[in-house]
Amino acid sequence: MNVLCKQAIYDGRGNIAFYEVFVQDKSTGAYPEGLDPLKATTIAIDVLTELGAQKVGNGKLVFVNVPAIFLEASMFDLLSPQYVAVELVENKRLTKTLFEAIDVLVKRGFKFCIDDFGFEKIDYLPLLQKCHFVKIDLKNNPYNEEELREVIGVLKSLKKGIIVKNVETKEDYDKAYHIGFEYFQGLYLSKPAIVKDTRTISFLKSTIFRIYNAIKSKDIKGIVDVIEKDVGVAYRLLKLVNSAFFPKAREFSKVEDAVVYLGLENIAKFTIVLALSDMFVEKEEIELWKRALFRASLAERIAGVYARDYKDKAYLMGLFSLSQEIMGQNPADLARSIALDHEIVEAYENRLSPLGFILSIIDLLEDRQDDETVRKVAKVLEVSPDKLKALIEEAKQEAERFVS
C-alpha cells in the first residue's frame, strides 16, 4: 500500500522549521516502484486539499514535490501560500510556461525550493532568482567539502535558504552544520510519519463536465444536484468547506449551503483541482457508486412518504451509507469528519431514530425486493405496494442515469 508521508526539516537550533510531504511504499519505505511522479504530486495536493495543509504541517510550511513539467498555477488555487511551498524536482525541461506559472504563484505568496541544486546545472540558474530555498543532497552532490562551503557562501549572499537532505548519522549532521547549512533533513533527525494512505476518494469523470456546464450557466441548483450525486465529490466539498482554509462562524452539513457559501468562483477552483488530480472512479467501483446513489435516492423518496422533514438528511445519509466499502471509513466517523447533521450520525449508530428506521428499510430493500417483502414494508410506511415499487424503480433509474 502507498502512503503519503511527511518529514520534518529542522533549523540549526533543533526546532522544526518546515515539513516535506511525499509518497512512499508503506512496506519498503521507498518511493513506490512504477509510480508516475505526476501521480505522486496529484496525490499530495489532493490530500493537502482534503485534510488542510495547516493541519498536516502543524502550522509550518509544507513543501510539495512538483515536477517542473507539471507545474500549473491553478493546481494550488485551494491551497494557502501561508502553509504550502513548492519544491521543484526533475527540472529537465524549463519552459516559458513554467516561468510564467512560477511568477503567478510567487505573486500570490508561494515560496519555492529547487531540489538537488548545483551551479553546474546551467538550466537551474534562471530559476535561482525566483526561488527562496535550495536543497542539496549531502551524499550525492558534485562538490568536495571546500567547494560546498563556497557554494553555500554564494547562496547565502543571494539570501537563499539552504536545506541539506540525506542526513542519516550524527557525523552527517555535524559535517553539514559545520559546512554552513541552515536547515537539516534526514533519518538521523526524524523518520517520515504517515499522513494518510493514498486510497483516494474517487469520483465520476462525468461529474467534472456536469459541474463545468452548471458553472457556465451560473446554475447553483444544477451544481448542487451534480455534487450530491457523486459520493467522492460531495465528501471532498464538505471536507473543504469545513476546513481551516475557509474561516467561518459555523459548520456546513448540507451540500447546498456549502455551494452557496463558496460561490461560483471557488466552486470553479474546486472543480479544477478535481480535474487536475485525475483520480476518477475505476470500473470496478461503478457498481458501488450505483448502489450509493440508489440508496440515497430511495432514502429521500421514502422520507417523502414517511417523514417529510427528513428528506434532505435522508439523501445524504443514504449517499454515505456505503463509506466503509467505498472509502474504507466507518459511516459515523466519516459523517463526523465532514460535519454532517448529528441526526445522520445517530442514524448510522442507532436505528431507533426516524432516519435510522429509514436506513434499516433501505438495507432491507436493497437486498430483497420480492412481493412479500415489499408488501410488508409498504404496510409499515402506510403506502400501497405499487407505490413502493414505483419509488424503488425511480431510485434505480436515477442511479443508472447519472452513473451512465
C-alpha positions in Angstrom: 0.0 0.0 0.0 1.2 3.5 -0.8 1.0 6.2 1.8 1.6 10.0 1.9 4.2 10.8 4.5 5.6 14.0 6.0 9.2 14.5 7.2 10.3 17.4 9.4 13.0 19.8 8.3 14.9 21.3 11.3 16.7 24.6 11.8 20.2 24.9 13.3 18.7 25.2 16.8 16.9 21.8 16.5 13.4 23.3 16.0 11.1 22.1 13.3 11.1 24.8 10.6 9.2 23.0 7.7 7.8 19.7 6.5 8.1 17.9 3.2 5.3 15.6 2.0 5.9 12.7 -0.4 4.5 9.3 -1.3 6.1 6.0 0.0 5.5 2.3 -0.3 4.5 1.5 3.2 6.2 -1.9 3.2 9.5 -0.8 1.9 9.8 2.9 2.9 10.9 3.7 -0.6 9.3 5.6 -3.5 6.7 3.2 -5.0 8.0 1.3 -7.9 6.4 2.4 -11.2 4.5 5.3 -9.7 4.4 8.2 -12.1 5.9 11.4 -10.4 2.9 13.3 -11.8 0.6 11.0 -9.9 2.6 11.3 -6.7 2.2 15.1 -7.0 -1.6 14.9 -7.5 -1.9 12.6 -4.5 0.0 15.1 -2.3 -2.1 18.0 -3.4 -5.2 16.1 -3.2 -4.6 15.1 0.5 -3.4 18.6 1.5 -6.6 20.0 0.0 -8.7 17.3 1.8 -7.1 17.5 5.2 -5.9 21.1 5.2 -2.2 22.0 4.9 -2.2 23.8 8.2 -3.2 20.7 10.0 -0.8 18.4 8.1 2.1 20.8 8.8 1.1 21.8 12.3 1.1 25.4 11.1 4.5 25.1 9.5 5.3 25.5 5.8 4.8 22.2 3.9 6.9 21.5 0.8 5.2 19.6 -2.1 7.3 17.9 -4.7 6.3 19.1 -8.2 8.0 18.1 -11.4 8.6 21.2 -13.5 6.7 19.9 -16.5 3.6 19.5 -14.3 3.6 22.9 -12.6 0.3 24.6 -13.1 -0.6 27.7 -11.1 -4.3 26.6 -10.9 -3.3 23.4 -9.1 -2.7 25.5 -6.0 -5.9 27.5 -6.1 -7.3 25.8 -3.0 -4.0 25.8 -1.0 -2.8 28.7 1.1 0.7 30.1 0.4 0.9 30.6 4.2 1.2 26.8 4.7 2.3 25.4 1.3 5.5 25.7 -0.6 6.6 24.2 -4.0 9.7 22.1 -4.3 10.6 21.8 -7.9 12.0 18.4 -8.9 13.1 16.8 -12.2 13.8 20.3 -13.7 14.9 19.0 -17.1 12.5 21.0 -19.3 12.4 24.6 -18.3 9.9 26.5 -20.5 8.4 29.9 -20.7 5.1 28.4 -19.5 6.9 27.1 -16.4 8.4 30.6 -15.6 5.0 32.2 -16.1 3.4 29.7 -13.7 6.1 30.4 -11.1 5.6 34.1 -11.5 1.9 33.8 -10.9 2.4 31.7 -7.8 5.2 33.9 -6.4 2.9 36.9 -6.7 0.3 35.0 -4.7 2.9 34.5 -2.0 4.1 30.9 -2.5 7.7 30.0 -1.6 9.8 27.9 -4.0 12.6 25.5 -3.4 14.9 23.9 -6.0 15.7 20.3 -5.3 19.2 18.8 -5.9 20.6 22.2 -6.7 24.0 22.7 -8.3 25.7 25.6 -10.1 26.9 23.2 -12.7 23.4 22.7 -13.9 23.1 25.7 -16.2 19.3 25.3 -16.6 18.8 25.9 -12.9 20.4 29.4 -12.9 17.3 31.2 -14.3 15.3 29.6 -11.5 17.6 30.7 -8.8 16.5 34.3 -8.9 12.8 33.2 -8.5 13.3 30.7 -5.7 13.5 31.2 -1.9 15.2 27.9 -0.9 17.6 25.4 -2.4 18.1 21.8 -1.3 21.4 19.9 -1.6 21.9 16.2 -1.1 24.7 15.7 1.4 25.8 12.3 -0.1 25.1 12.9 -3.8 26.5 16.2 -5.0 29.4 17.0 -7.2 31.3 19.1 -4.7 34.1 18.4 -2.3 33.8 19.9 1.2 35.7 23.1 0.3 33.7 23.6 -2.8 30.5 23.0 -0.9 31.4 25.8 1.6 31.9 28.2 -1.4 28.5 27.2 -2.9 26.8 27.8 0.4 28.6 31.1 0.8 27.3 32.3 -2.6 23.8 31.1 -1.9 23.8 32.9 1.5 24.9 36.1 -0.2 21.9 35.7 -2.5 19.7 35.3 0.6 18.6 31.8 -0.2 17.5 29.4 2.5 19.8 26.3 2.2 18.5 22.9 3.1 20.6 19.8 3.3 18.9 16.4 2.9 20.0 12.8 3.5 21.4 13.4 7.0 21.5 9.9 8.3 24.0 9.9 11.2 25.4 12.3 13.8 28.5 12.5 11.8 26.5 13.6 8.8 24.7 16.3 10.9 28.0 17.6 12.4 29.5 17.8 9.0 26.5 19.6 7.4 26.3 22.0 10.4 30.0 23.0 10.2 29.9 23.4 6.4 27.2 26.0 6.9 23.9 24.6 6.1 20.9 26.3 7.7 18.2 23.6 7.6 18.5 19.8 8.0 16.5 16.9 6.8 17.1 13.1 7.2 16.5 9.9 9.1 19.0 11.0 11.8 16.7 13.8 12.8 13.3 12.2 12.2 11.7 9.4 10.3 8.8 10.0 7.8 5.4 9.9 9.5 2.3 8.7 7.7 -0.3 11.4 7.0 -2.8 9.2 5.1 -3.0 6.1 3.0 -3.4 7.0 -0.7 -6.6 5.2 -1.2 -8.2 8.3 -2.7 -11.8 9.4 -2.6 -12.6 8.8 -6.3 -15.3 10.4 -8.3 -17.0 10.0 -11.7 -15.4 11.6 -14.7 -18.7 12.9 -16.0 -19.1 14.9 -12.8 -16.4 17.3 -13.9 -18.1 18.1 -17.1 -21.5 18.4 -15.5 -20.2 20.9 -12.9 -18.5 22.9 -15.5 -21.7 23.2 -17.6 -23.6 24.2 -14.5 -20.9 26.8 -13.6 -21.0 28.3 -17.1 -24.8 28.6 -16.8 -24.4 30.1 -13.3 -26.8 27.4 -12.2 -26.3 27.0 -8.4 -29.1 24.4 -8.1 -27.6 22.4 -11.0 -24.2 22.4 -9.3 -25.8 21.2 -6.1 -27.7 18.4 -7.9 -24.5 17.2 -9.6 -22.3 17.2 -6.5 -25.0 15.5 -4.4 -25.0 12.5 -6.7 -21.2 11.9 -6.5 -20.1 10.4 -3.2 -16.4 11.4 -3.8 -17.1 15.0 -4.8 -19.7 15.5 -2.0 -17.2 14.3 0.5 -14.4 16.5 -0.7 -16.6 19.6 -0.9 -17.9 19.2 2.7 -14.4 18.4 3.9 -13.0 21.5 2.2 -15.7 24.0 3.3 -15.3 22.8 6.9 -11.5 23.1 6.8 -9.4 25.9 8.2 -8.9 27.2 4.7 -12.3 28.9 4.9 -12.8 30.7 8.2 -16.5 30.8 9.1 -18.9 31.1 12.0 -20.5 27.7 11.6 -20.0 24.2 10.0 -21.8 23.2 6.9 -23.6 19.9 6.8 -25.6 20.4 3.5 -24.1 20.5 0.0 -26.4 23.3 -1.0 -25.3 25.5 1.9 -21.6 24.7 1.2 -22.0 25.6 -2.5 -23.8 28.9 -1.8 -21.2 29.8 0.8 -18.2 29.1 -1.5 -19.7 30.8 -4.6 -19.2 30.1 -8.2 -15.5 31.2 -8.3 -14.4 28.9 -5.5 -16.5 26.1 -6.9 -14.7 26.6 -10.3 -11.4 26.3 -8.5 -12.6 23.2 -6.6 -13.5 21.6 -9.9 -10.1 22.5 -11.5 -8.4 20.7 -8.6 -10.6 17.7 -9.2 -9.8 17.7 -12.9 -6.0 18.1 -12.3 -5.9 15.3 -9.8 -7.1 12.9 -12.5 -8.3 10.3 -10.0 -11.5 9.1 -11.5 -13.5 6.1 -10.3 -12.4 2.8 -11.7 -14.7 0.4 -13.5 -14.9 -2.0 -10.6 -16.2 0.9 -8.3 -19.0 1.9 -10.6 -21.4 -0.7 -9.0 -20.6 0.8 -5.6 -21.4 4.3 -6.9 -24.7 3.0 -8.4 -25.6 1.3 -5.1 -24.8 4.5 -3.1 -26.9 6.6 -5.5 -29.8 4.1 -5.3 -29.7 4.1 -1.6 -29.6 7.9 -1.4 -32.4 8.3 -3.9 -34.6 5.7 -2.3 -34.0 7.1 1.2 -35.1 10.5 0.0 -38.2 9.1 -1.6 -39.1 7.0 1.5 -38.6 10.0 3.7 -41.1 11.8 1.4 -43.9 9.4 2.3 -42.8 8.6 5.9 -41.0 11.7 7.4 -41.0 14.6 5.0 -38.9 16.9 7.2 -36.0 14.4 6.8 -35.8 14.3 3.0 -32.5 16.2 2.6 -30.9 14.4 5.6 -32.1 11.0 4.3 -30.5 11.6 0.9 -27.1 12.4 2.4 -27.4 9.5 4.9 -28.1 7.1 2.0 -25.3 8.6 -0.1 -22.6 8.0 2.5 -24.0 4.8 4.0 -21.6 2.7 2.0 -18.5 4.7 3.0 -16.9 1.6 4.6 -16.9 -0.2 1.3 -16.1 2.9 -0.9 -13.7 4.8 1.3 -12.6 2.4 4.0 -14.1 4.6 6.7 -16.9 3.9 9.1 -20.1 5.9 8.1 -20.5 7.5 11.5 -16.8 8.5 11.7 -17.0 9.9 8.1 -20.2 11.8 8.9 -18.5 13.5 11.8 -15.4 14.3 9.8 -17.4 16.3 7.2 -19.8 17.8 9.8 -23.0 16.0 8.6 -26.0 16.6 10.8 -25.9 14.9 14.2 -29.1 13.0 13.3 -27.3 11.4 10.4 -24.5 10.3 12.7 -27.1 8.9 15.1 -28.8 7.0 12.3 -25.6 5.2 11.5 -25.1 4.3 15.1 -28.7 3.7 16.3 -31.5 2.6 14.1 -34.2 3.7 16.6 -34.5 7.3 15.2 -36.6 8.2 12.2 -33.5 8.4 9.9 -32.2 5.1 11.4 -35.5 3.5 10.6 -35.3 4.7 7.0 -31.8 3.3 6.8 -33.0 -0.1 8.0 -35.6 -0.1 5.3 -33.0 0.8 2.7 -30.8 -2.1 3.8 -33.7 -4.5 3.6 -35.0 -3.3 0.2 -31.6 -3.2 -1.4 -31.2 -7.0 -0.7 -34.8 -8.1 -1.0 -37.5 -6.7 -3.4 -39.8 -9.8 -3.6 -43.5 -9.2 -3.4 -43.8 -10.3 0.2 -41.1 -8.0 1.5 -42.4 -5.1 -0.5 -45.9 -5.7 0.9 -44.7 -5.8 4.5 -42.6 -2.6 4.1 -45.4 -0.8 2.3 -47.8 -1.6 5.1 -45.4 -0.1 7.7 -45.0 3.0 5.5 -48.7 3.2 5.0 -48.5 3.2 1.2 -49.6 0.7 -1.4 -47.2 -2.0 -2.6 -47.4 -0.5 -6.1 -46.4 2.9 -4.8 -43.4 1.5 -3.0 -42.4 -0.5 -6.2 -42.6 2.8 -8.1 -40.3 4.5 -5.6 -37.8 1.7 -5.9 -37.9 1.8 -9.7 -37.5 5.6 -9.8 -34.4 5.3 -7.5 -32.9 2.7 -9.7 -33.4 4.7 -12.8 -31.9 7.9 -11.3 -28.8 6.0 -10.2 -28.4 4.3 -13.5 -29.0 7.6 -15.4 -26.3 9.5 -13.5 -23.7 6.8 -13.5 -24.0 6.1 -17.2 
